Structure formats: C-alpha cells, structure tokens
Amino acid sequence: MGSITELNSGRQYVLAACHVVGRDNSALLQVSDSSISLQHACLRWTGRYWAVKDLGSTNGTYVDGKGLAPGVLTTIHRSAQLRFARDRSVWVLSDDSPPQLMMISTQTGVASYWRDGMIAIPTADEPTGLVYQDSAGGWILEKDGEVQSIDEGRRIEIFGSEWMLCNSSLPPPTSFVSETGANKPLENVVLRFRVSRDEEHVELVALDGSRTTDFSMRSHHYMLLTLARVRLEDEKRGEQRGSVGWIAQEDLLRKLRTTPDRLNVDVFRARKQFASAGFFPPAGIVERRSDSRQLRIGTGSIQVEVV
C-alpha cells in the first residue's frame, strides 16, 4: 500500500486514495508547522500511479526540489522527495503500490486492512472493533456489542482513538468470495456440531448441498454451539422466525463464563473461519442487532450430536 515517510523522524503514514496534508483538523496528515497552510497539498492515487497537487498553499509544495504550480497534478514515484513549504521536513514516497481498503487512525496514521471480509481494529489479535459490509453493500462498524452504519471519510471514536474508513470507493474487494472463488450463502448452510459429553471438545462441519466444509475443532466453536442451542430452544418453544436465537450479550457472557474481550476474539475468529471458506456475508455467522446488545447464530439449520 502507498505510504510516505518523514526522513528526520522515520514516521511513516499509510496513504488514503486522496490524502490531504495541512494544519487543518480535516487533513489526514496534520502538520502543525505555521509555514504549512490549512489545506496545503493532496497526494492522490490516479488508478495507475501516485500524484501530488499543491492546493494553493502560501509557501508551496516541492518535489525533488522543484516547486509545483498550484492546482497541477504531478506524477511521483517511489523515493520521490516531497517538501510542504521550502526548507521544511523532507517526506519520501516510501511505497508507491496502490492504496487498500482500510480503517486508519487519524491521530497516529496506523492502519488496519481488509482481510477475510472484515477490518479488525486495532489488530486481528485484539479485535475490539470490526468493520464489514452488510448484504446490501453498506459499511457496518461493530464495537462494544453494538453496531452502526459508517461512511467513507467519517471520523469515529473507537475506544478513545479516532478512526476513519478509507478507500471504500476503490474497486471493491472480493467481499463475498473465498480464496477458491466459491460463493456459499450462509442461509443455505447446515451446521453440524459434534460435542463431547464433558463439552470440552466441539467439532463443527458445514454442509452446503453436496459440499462439506470440516472446520475441525476450535475453541470458538463452543461459543457458536451455545448460540445454536439458544436458537434451537426458541424454535422448540415456537418463537416467531424473526425472534428466534437472539440473546443479550450479558447473558451469553454468563453462559460462556467469559469476558467481552474474549467474546470479541471468538466472534472474530468464527467469522474469519467462515469467510476464508467462502461463506457470505462473511460476518453473518454471528449476527448482531443494531438496536440492542443482542446476538445470535446466523443460520437456523442446526444439528447437535453428543458423542
């Protein structure tokens, strides 16, 4: 992914497809130096290469020592040296590859990228927040057991840090396609759980017509099994289709004897596993309600076998 690096400090910033540099709070690369204009310059991905444009700044923008005419888009390549105002810090285009769909921290420049149908924030090892597409192509942020719609460029506070969705307008990633290219709607899948009598071991197989996906044994399968049992119990009681399977996060935590952070990790791993196998929508194996802290397993075709 494209990035620029400040030579003196070594600070590196991943680039959005349109990355404004300046002192203004709206700039993705904020430079507090008084010689920098509020909106000084913009680095832009053209579809084939990176380019930079001076936005009518007071003290100019320079590429390899040459001043740019305001408003003129100038192509730059890897190792090009940029100055935003003469005699100021030198920035280098350290990576000239295309931008990627990502969530970026507007305060640190750290980015998290689209992988397996989701963006984990801040990292896949610590997924306190998740961003994914719904079946209609809209963007969803899930954090602290709640979900909300988000848009490109909107700044959102996530656990004390400000983040922004970037590059969602680029040609879309293979949102609902597995590494093998096979699409498997979750609504058609049958989940078959095999659980030991002491419930220490849970195996999971997904049946989709003539295709069988063996997910083997994973720790997060017990979370899915618990959600599956809630759904089966509701169906047995004759609950209406739209109401079956939903459980408050607090109640689920008590059943699992776990913490919200651990639950987040288990949900993320389950979704990642199903996304990698080609099931879609990728986040649909565990659904969350937008108006409450409730969740449920994303299919009603469930079999549980105790062995």
N, C-alpha and C positions, 0 to 999 in steps of 0.2 A: 504494500500500500504506500502511496506517496507520503513523504514526510520531509520536514525541514529541521535543521539542527543549528543552534547558535554556537559558533565556534568557540567563543570565550568560555562559556559555561558548560557546553556539552548538552544543553537542554534540547530535547527532541520533541517535536509536535507532529502528530499524525494529521494529514490534511483531509478536510472535507472537500467535496467536489467544487464548492465555492467557499473559499476560506478568506475572510476579511481580516486584515491587520490594522490595528489602530488603538487609540486610547479609549474609545467608546465602549461602554459595557456590552454592547451588542457584538463587538468584534470577537471572533473565535480565538485569534491570537492577540491578546491585550498587551500592549507595551506602554508602560507608564511614563516614559521619557517625554518631556514637554515639547521636544522638537518633532514628535510624531503627531500627525493630525488625528482627529477623532476617528475618521474612516480614511486610512492612509492609502492602502493598496489592497488588491484582491488577487489571490492565487486561484486559478480555475483549471479544472480538467476539461479538455475540449472533446474528449472521446478517443483521442489518439495520443495526446501529449499534454504536459502541463504548460500553462502560460501565466504571466503576471501582468497586471494592469494598475497603473497609478490612478487613484481616484480623485485627482485634482488636489493633491497634498500641497502643503505650504513649502516643504523642504525637499520634495522629490523622492523618487524611487530609482535605484540604480541596480543594474545587472552587469556583473563583471566590470564595474567601474563606469559604465555608460549610463547616463541619465535617460529615463523614459519620457516620451511625450505623454501628457495626461490623456487618459481615455483610450490609449492604444494598447491592444492585447499583444504581448510579446512572448514568443515561444521560449521556454527554458528547458534545459536538460540536466541530467544528473551532474552534480558537482558545480552547477552554476552558483555564483556568489551574489547574494542579494543584500542591499542596504536600504533601509527605510529611513531616509534622510542621510546626507553625506556625513562621513566621519562618525557614524554610529555603529552599533554591533553588526557583525557580518553573519548572515544566515546562509546556509548551504542547502541546496536541494539534495538531500542525502538519499532519497529513494524516489525514483520517477515512475514507479509502477502505478496502475490505476487505483483509484480510491475504492474502498469497500464499504458495504453496509455496516453501520456501527452505531454504538452509543458512545459519545465522547464526554469526558469530564471537562466542563468549560473552565474549571479552576486549575487543573493540572495538565490537561492535554492528554491524559491517559485514555485509551480507547479499549472497548470490548467489542468483539466482532461477531457477526452472524455465523453460527456453527450449528449444524444438526437442527435447523429450523427454529433456532432461538438465539437471543443475545443474553448472556448471563452477566449480571452486574453485581459486584465489580469484576469477578472472575468466575470461571466454571468450578473452581474449588470452593468458592464462597458465594453461591448464587443468592444473595439477599434480595435481588430483583431480577425479573425476567421480562424480556420484550419478545413478542412474537406476533404473527399475523393470524387474524381470525379467518373463517371460511370465506368472508366477503372481501378479503384483502386489506382490511383495516389493521392499524397497528395498536397493539394492546400492551400496556405495562401492568405487571403483576408484582405487588410488593406488600409485605406485612399482611398477607391473607386477603388483600383487596385487589380489584382490577379496575383499570381506567383506560380510556382511549387516549392516544397521543398522536401528535402530528410532527412532520419534519420541521426541525428548527425550533421547536418549543422547548424552553428550558424548564426542567423539572427537578425538584429537590428529592433526592433519594438518600434517606438516612444521613442527612447533614451535608451532602455534597450535591452540586448542581450538574445535571447531565442533559445531553441533547441527542435526539435521533438525527443521524446524518446519512445522506446518500441513498435514501429510500426511493428517490425518483430516478436513480440509475436503472438500467435494465435489471429486472427483478432477479433475485437469486432463485435457485431451484427449490422454491419454498416447500413444495409438497412432492418432491421426487427423491427417491432414495439414491444411494450411490450406484445401484444397479439399474436405475431408471424405472423401477416398478412402482406403480401407484396402488395403494391398498386403503380404501376408505375405512376408517375405524367403525363406521356404522354397520359394516358388513362382517366384522370380525367376531369370532367366538373365543373367549378367553377360558382356557382350561388350567385350573390350579391343581397341583398335587402337593399336599401338605402333610408332614409327618404328624403322628399323634401327639407328640410333645410340642408341636408347632415351632420347632427350632429350624426346620428346613422347608422352604417353599419353592417349588419349581413352577414355571409358567410356560405354556405353549399357546400361541395364537394361531387359530385356524381361519383361513380366508378362502372359502371354496375348496379347491383341490390343493391349495398351498398351505404348508405348515411351517411356522417360524418357532423354533425352540429357543426360548430366552434363558434356558437352564435355570440355575439357582442364583439369586441375587438377594442381598439384604433388603432392598427396597420393595421386593415382591410382597413382603408381609404387609406393608402399607397398602399396596393395591388389593391384597386379599381382604384386608379389613374393610376397605371401601366397597369391595364386591359383596361382602356379607351384609353390609348395611343396605345395599340395593336389593339383594335377594329377600331380605326380611321385609322391606317395604312392599315389594311385589307380592309377597305371600299374604300380606295384610290387605292387599287390594288397593294400594295407593294409586292415585292417578299418574299417568305416564310422566307428566312434567314435574311431578313432585318426588318421584322415587329416587332414592340413593343419596339425597342431599344430607350432609351432616355438618354441624358447626365445627370450625377448626378447633375450638377449645375442647369440644367433646372428642374429636379424633385424637388430639394430643393426649387426652386422658386414657383412651383405649390403647394407644401405642406406647404410653409411658415414655414420651419423648419430648423434645423441645421444639419451638418454632424453627430454629436454625436447622436442626436435624431434619425436620419435616421438609423444609425448603430443598435441602440437598436430595432427599429421597424423591421428591416430586420431579426435580430437575433430571435426575438420573433415569427415572422411569420414562419421562418424555424423550430424553436423548436416545434411549434404547429403542423406543418405538419409531422415532424419526429416522434413525440410522437404518432401520429395517424397511422403511418406505411407507409407513402408515401415516395417513393425514386426516385432519390437520395435525401437525406434529405435537401441539400442546394438548390435543383433545383427549388423551388417555386419562388425564386428570382435569376435570372441568372446575371452574370457579364461577360463582355468581357475582355479577357486577354490583349488585345492590346489598350484598351481605358477605360475611366472612364464612361462607359455606362452600363445600367442595364435594365432588362425587366422582366415581369412576365413569369413564366416557363411553361405555357400551353396556347394554343390558343383557347381552348373550354371554352368560357366565356358567361355568361348570366347576364344582369344587369336589375334589376327591381326597379323602383322608387315607393315608397309606401307612 
